[in-house]
Amino acid sequence: MASKEDIRSSRRLHRRTLRPDQIATAGASIARHGTAWAGTVSPGTAATFAVYVGVAFEPPTMPLIEALHDAGHRVLLPVCEPGRQLSWVYWTPSTIFVRSAYAPIDEPEGERLESRVIAGTAGIFMPATAVDRDGNRIGQGGGYYDRLLHGLDAAGQRPPTIAVVYDDDLLPSGSIPAEAFDRPVREVLTPSGVVRLDGPADMD
């Protein structure tokens, strides 16, 4: 089995081969399928969702953010804090982005809310560089989301969680080594649609 770092590096290299038009098409499809998924976890009601901004060669999520907003939902975006913790800011079309003090990304300006706000959301769209069909996920290597999910799981407050990847980033079962601190996911959002994973029953 390849190491997490080897898999992460391989997927990043593959993503760099994508053309701008392929990335744009993926973003539009992710927005369509992601908004439909949001409708299944909050049927008939406007709700709040935690999302992130895909950058560089990551699957684009700004179309999803805008589509969720247009559908009447509220969107929370993450801000990196010391100790690899996240705070959250509500996004609107007028939100300004500034360079993060802790990561090579731009983050939303606004009132920062503690991560406990996520327990009240209808769902979490999570970044990933790869996910296998057991639900094991490889992030960017910072551990921010594993810490977030660990706290939500410990309190029994994790909302439905879906990882966003390209189609080729969904790997066969057993592809990703699982460690004690990893928090599996149950669903994956790809340009082709939502995939329910075959992970263990205790993934809840």
ABEGO torsion letter per residue (X at the ends): XBBAAAAAAAAAAAAAABBAAAAAAAAAAAAAAAAAAAAAABBGBBBBBBBBBBBEABBBAAAAAAAAAAAGBBBBBBBBBBGGBBBBBBBBAABBBBBBAABBBBBBBEBBBBAAAAAABABBBBBBABBBAAGBBBBAGAGAAAAAAAAAAAAGABBBBBBBBBAAABBBBGABBBBAABBBBABBBBAAEBBBBABBAAAX
